[in-house]
Amino acid sequence: MTQRLLIRRAGLADVTALWAIEKASFPSPWSRWSFLAELGHGNSHTLVAGPSPPHPWQTWGYIIFWVVLDEMHILNLAVHPEHRRRGLARRLLAEGLDQARTLGAELAWLEVRPSNLSALALYESFGFKTVGRRPRYYDDTQEDALLLTLDWSEAGNNSGEGEERPA
Ligand SMILES: CC(C)(COP(=O)(O)OP(=O)(O)OC[C@H]1O[C@@H](n2cnc3c(N)ncnc32)[C@H](O)[C@@H]1OP(=O)(O)O)[C@@H](O)C(=O)NCCC(=O)NCCS
C-alpha cells in the first residue's frame, strides 16, 4: 500500500471505528462508553491514524494517553489487524510522545502484559525500560502487568522517531 498516513486528533465520528479496533485487539475490550469518556476528558488525548486526503476518511489505529503535570500515562494503543506491521503504531507512539513532551511531560509510563511480545518490542525500541511488575493486574487472565517507563531526563534515550514508512 502506498497511501500516506495521517495522524490526527480523534473526534466523535471515530468512536465506532475505535471500538471496532478495540474489540478486534483485546480479549477484554474497553466499552464504547470508555472511548466517549476519554474524548470528553480534559487531560486525555486520543490520536488516530488513517489515510491522508484525498483518500476516503478511515480510522486504522489509535493511541490514548493522559498528560498530568510532568507525566504521560499511555492508556491504550491498538492497530486494526488488517493494518498491522506497516509502522502505524510506531507513528502513533512517536506523535503521542512528541505531543506529551511539548505539554511538559518528563516521564512516560504504561502497563503491558508480559506475553505481549509485539508491544514490548515496540516500546523497547523507543527506549522504554521495565521498572516494575503489578501482580495479577489483568482481571481476565490474572496475568501480571509489567510497568514500563521512558524517562526523558535520562541521557541517551532512543526516541524511535523519524522512522516514517508509507502505510
Ligand atoms: C502492538 C501493536 C499496537 C503494534 O502495531 P503495528 O502497527 O503493527 O506496529 P508497527 O508496524 O508500528 O511495528 C512497530 C514495532 O513493533 C514491534 N512489533 C509489531 N508487531 C510485531 C509482531 N507481530 N512481532 C514482533 N514485533 C512486533 C516491532 O518492534 C516493530 O518494529 P519493526 O517493524 O521495525 O520490527 C498491534 O500489534 C496491536 O494493535 N496489538 C493488539 C493491541 C495491543 O496489544 N496493544 C498494546 C497494548 S500495551
The ligand as an ORCA input file, in Angstrom:
! r2SCAN-3c Opt
* xyz 0 1
  C       1.164     -3.911     19.279
  C       0.527     -3.220     18.060
  C      -0.095     -1.914     18.508
  C       1.648     -2.933     17.021
  O       1.035     -2.230     15.936
  P       1.702     -2.179     14.478
  O       1.147     -1.007     13.770
  O       1.556     -3.500     13.841
  O       3.227     -1.951     14.840
  P       4.336     -1.326     13.859
  O       4.145     -1.835     12.486
  O       4.387      0.138     14.065
  O       5.642     -2.011     14.456
  C       6.476     -1.303     15.334
  C       7.352     -2.297     16.086
  O       6.548     -3.086     16.965
  C       7.113     -4.406     17.042
  N       6.134     -5.345     16.511
  C       4.918     -5.050     15.984
  N       4.279     -6.188     15.658
  C       5.095     -7.219     15.985
  C       4.986     -8.635     15.901
  N       3.885     -9.233     15.400
  N       6.020     -9.378     16.344
  C       7.122     -8.804     16.854
  N       7.299     -7.451     16.945
  C       6.282     -6.679     16.530
  C       8.368     -4.399     16.213
  O       9.434     -3.986     17.054
  C       8.055     -3.302     15.208
  O       9.193     -2.728     14.650
  P       9.779     -3.326     13.268
  O       8.634     -3.303     12.293
  O      10.866     -2.366     12.944
  O      10.223     -4.716     13.572
  C      -0.523     -4.155     17.375
  O       0.046     -5.423     17.198
  C      -1.808     -4.285     18.155
  O      -2.742     -3.497     17.977
  N      -1.876     -5.311     19.018
  C      -3.107     -5.538     19.826
  C      -3.310     -4.463     20.844
  C      -2.139     -4.339     21.789
  O      -1.553     -5.329     22.240
  N      -1.791     -3.082     22.128
  C      -0.696     -2.771     23.026
  C      -1.217     -2.741     24.426
  S       0.098     -2.364     25.578
*
